[in-house]
Amino acid sequence: MPNFDVELAVFSSIILGLILAFLNIGGIFALVLVGFLAVFLTNEEEANYKIGAIAAVALYLIYFVISTFTSPNIPYQLPSPLVIGLGYAFEGLLTLILGFFAGLLIYGLMGAVGGYFADKLFKPQDKPKRPKSQKRRKKIVKRKSKPQRRTLQRRNIQ
């Protein structure tokens, strides 16, 4: 595994994700590849599936900002939300917010899957095993004489 810092690994995987989007290759495959590359490029001590999730979420934030400011190609004129009613405008805002959180979740999960694959494939798995805990043995007390038997008839010995 190459030994890059986390920031450089995430940045380079985002660049790969943008190139794949420009070439119209990808979908879920591109998201998994972005997470995989981010974890693969990170040094071994910091490599984790969370790095892949961070890279994919950062790529989603870039996509979201770009998509917010670009208009879609619609063949007809949409009516004004004020003509339809303000409830329609609030519904659109709610859809935008829910779509943002759903996208964060999906992109994060797909990046984490790619990061998990890279972590399991390329990270050395020679972690030391935890020693088995030794159970404490009960101490056996050997008495030299037997204790006196307890009976209901007690004598007052003096």
One Martini backbone bead per residue (centre of mass of N, CA, C, O) as a GRO file, in nm:
protein
  158
    1MET     BB    1   0.097   0.036   0.022
    2PRO     BB    2   0.068   0.346   0.009
    3ASN     BB    3   0.206   0.654   0.182
    4PHE     BB    4  -0.045   0.850   0.247
    5ASP     BB    5  -0.232   1.078   0.335
    6VAL     BB    6  -0.557   1.127   0.390
    7GLU     BB    7  -0.602   1.384   0.222
    8LEU     BB    8  -0.464   1.286  -0.042
    9ALA     BB    9  -0.636   1.033  -0.083
   10VAL     BB   10  -0.911   1.174  -0.099
   11PHE     BB   11  -0.844   1.369  -0.329
   12SER     BB   12  -0.766   1.154  -0.545
   13SER     BB   13  -1.042   1.005  -0.537
   14ILE     BB   14  -1.211   1.247  -0.626
   15ILE     BB   15  -1.079   1.284  -0.898
   16LEU     BB   16  -1.161   1.006  -1.003
   17GLY     BB   17  -1.469   1.053  -0.973
   18LEU     BB   18  -1.482   1.293  -1.172
   19ILE     BB   19  -1.372   1.143  -1.417
   20LEU     BB   20  -1.593   0.926  -1.425
   21ALA     BB   21  -1.827   1.130  -1.459
   22PHE     BB   22  -1.723   1.257  -1.725
   23LEU     BB   23  -1.720   0.958  -1.872
   24ASN     BB   24  -1.978   0.798  -1.778
   25ILE     BB   25  -1.873   0.623  -1.529
   26GLY     BB   26  -2.057   0.401  -1.302
   27GLY     BB   27  -2.191   0.473  -1.002
   28ILE     BB   28  -2.150   0.244  -0.776
   29PHE     BB   29  -1.868   0.170  -0.874
   30ALA     BB   30  -1.742   0.452  -0.824
   31LEU     BB   31  -1.787   0.460  -0.517
   32VAL     BB   32  -1.624   0.209  -0.445
   33LEU     BB   33  -1.361   0.308  -0.582
   34VAL     BB   34  -1.318   0.556  -0.406
   35GLY     BB   35  -1.297   0.405  -0.134
   36PHE     BB   36  -1.071   0.215  -0.217
   37LEU     BB   37  -0.853   0.428  -0.293
   38ALA     BB   38  -0.839   0.578  -0.023
   39VAL     BB   39  -0.741   0.329   0.145
   40PHE     BB   40  -0.501   0.239  -0.033
   41LEU     BB   41  -0.334   0.522  -0.003
   42THR     BB   42  -0.322   0.482   0.283
   43ASN     BB   43  -0.174   0.433   0.552
   44GLU     BB   44  -0.181   0.165   0.768
   45GLU     BB   45  -0.257   0.313   1.040
   46GLU     BB   46  -0.515   0.483   0.893
   47ALA     BB   47  -0.657   0.256   0.769
   48ASN     BB   48  -1.008   0.274   0.680
   49TYR     BB   49  -1.342   0.269   0.605
   50LYS     BB   50  -1.392   0.575   0.676
   51ILE     BB   51  -1.227   0.697   0.444
   52GLY     BB   52  -1.419   0.606   0.216
   53ALA     BB   53  -1.667   0.757   0.324
   54ILE     BB   54  -1.546   1.042   0.312
   55ALA     BB   55  -1.489   1.048   0.007
   56ALA     BB   56  -1.784   1.000  -0.090
   57VAL     BB   57  -1.911   1.243   0.060
   58ALA     BB   58  -1.741   1.461  -0.077
   59LEU     BB   59  -1.842   1.394  -0.360
   60TYR     BB   60  -2.140   1.455  -0.300
   61LEU     BB   61  -2.108   1.752  -0.227
   62ILE     BB   62  -2.016   1.835  -0.505
   63TYR     BB   63  -2.265   1.736  -0.660
   64PHE     BB   64  -2.477   1.904  -0.505
   65VAL     BB   65  -2.372   2.187  -0.569
   66ILE     BB   66  -2.382   2.161  -0.875
   67SER     BB   67  -2.690   2.076  -0.892
   68THR     BB   68  -2.806   2.337  -0.763
   69PHE     BB   69  -2.679   2.543  -1.002
   70THR     BB   70  -2.812   2.356  -1.209
   71SER     BB   71  -3.023   2.317  -1.469
   72PRO     BB   72  -3.262   2.152  -1.607
   73ASN     BB   73  -3.401   1.982  -1.885
   74ILE     BB   74  -3.702   2.135  -1.980
   75PRO     BB   75  -3.973   2.134  -2.218
   76TYR     BB   76  -4.118   2.319  -2.004
   77GLN     BB   77  -4.304   2.539  -1.814
   78LEU     BB   78  -4.306   2.616  -1.497
   79PRO     BB   79  -4.479   2.689  -1.241
   80SER     BB   80  -4.536   2.891  -0.995
   81PRO     BB   81  -4.547   2.848  -0.656
   82LEU     BB   82  -4.746   3.090  -0.601
   83VAL     BB   83  -4.978   2.980  -0.773
   84ILE     BB   84  -5.013   2.705  -0.629
   85GLY     BB   85  -4.839   2.741  -0.357
   86LEU     BB   86  -4.659   2.724  -0.061
   87GLY     BB   87  -4.669   2.416  -0.012
   88TYR     BB   88  -4.505   2.338  -0.265
   89ALA     BB   89  -4.240   2.475  -0.177
   90PHE     BB   90  -4.202   2.315   0.091
   91GLU     BB   91  -4.197   2.038  -0.043
   92GLY     BB   92  -3.939   2.089  -0.208
   93LEU     BB   93  -3.756   2.146   0.037
   94LEU     BB   94  -3.797   1.872   0.175
   95THR     BB   95  -3.691   1.704  -0.062
   96LEU     BB   96  -3.405   1.825  -0.061
   97ILE     BB   97  -3.325   1.742   0.228
   98LEU     BB   98  -3.383   1.435   0.207
   99GLY     BB   99  -3.192   1.391  -0.036
  100PHE     BB  100  -2.935   1.472   0.107
  101PHE     BB  101  -2.939   1.251   0.332
  102ALA     BB  102  -2.966   1.005   0.145
  103GLY     BB  103  -2.704   1.057  -0.013
  104LEU     BB  104  -2.510   1.044   0.223
  105LEU     BB  105  -2.575   0.752   0.300
  106ILE     BB  106  -2.515   0.608   0.031
  107TYR     BB  107  -2.227   0.712  -0.019
  108GLY     BB  108  -2.108   0.621   0.250
  109LEU     BB  109  -2.165   0.315   0.219
  110MET     BB  110  -2.011   0.270  -0.050
  111GLY     BB  111  -1.736   0.373   0.053
  112ALA     BB  112  -1.717   0.167   0.288
  113VAL     BB  113  -1.711  -0.085   0.115
  114GLY     BB  114  -1.451  -0.017  -0.039
  115GLY     BB  115  -1.277   0.019   0.219
  116TYR     BB  116  -1.315  -0.270   0.325
  117PHE     BB  117  -1.183  -0.417   0.091
  118ALA     BB  118  -0.905  -0.280   0.116
  119ASP     BB  119  -0.851  -0.358   0.408
  120LYS     BB  120  -0.869  -0.676   0.364
  121LEU     BB  121  -0.662  -0.703   0.119
  122PHE     BB  122  -0.397  -0.493   0.211
  123LYS     BB  123  -0.399  -0.538   0.505
  124PRO     BB  124  -0.236  -0.651   0.756
  125GLN     BB  125  -0.337  -0.950   0.967
  126ASP     BB  126  -0.102  -0.938   1.224
  127LYS     BB  127  -0.250  -0.943   1.483
  128PRO     BB  128  -0.250  -0.969   1.800
  129LYS     BB  129  -0.344  -1.189   2.023
  130ARG     BB  130  -0.535  -1.249   2.275
  131PRO     BB  131  -0.503  -1.356   2.569
  132LYS     BB  132  -0.591  -1.596   2.762
  133SER     BB  133  -0.773  -1.625   3.029
  134GLN     BB  134  -0.696  -1.709   3.348
  135LYS     BB  135  -0.824  -1.902   3.570
  136ARG     BB  136  -0.895  -1.897   3.892
  137ARG     BB  137  -0.811  -2.080   4.145
  138LYS     BB  138  -0.917  -2.242   4.402
  139LYS     BB  139  -0.847  -2.258   4.719
  140ILE     BB  140  -0.728  -2.524   4.910
  141VAL     BB  141  -0.816  -2.604   5.233
  142LYS     BB  142  -0.627  -2.773   5.468
  143ARG     BB  143  -0.721  -2.955   5.738
  144LYS     BB  144  -0.622  -3.115   6.021
  145SER     BB  145  -0.903  -3.078   6.143
  146LYS     BB  146  -1.206  -3.127   6.227
  147PRO     BB  147  -1.482  -2.988   6.264
  148GLN     BB  148  -1.727  -2.927   6.453
  149ARG     BB  149  -2.023  -3.038   6.517
  150ARG     BB  150  -2.347  -2.939   6.470
  151THR     BB  151  -2.592  -2.911   6.716
  152LEU     BB  152  -2.873  -2.884   6.916
  153GLN     BB  153  -2.697  -2.994   7.143
  154ARG     BB  154  -2.569  -2.791   7.379
  155ARG     BB  155  -2.276  -2.722   7.547
  156ASN     BB  156  -2.135  -2.592   7.835
  157ILE     BB  157  -1.807  -2.516   7.807
  158GLN     BB  158  -1.551  -2.451   8.088
   0.00000   0.00000   0.00000
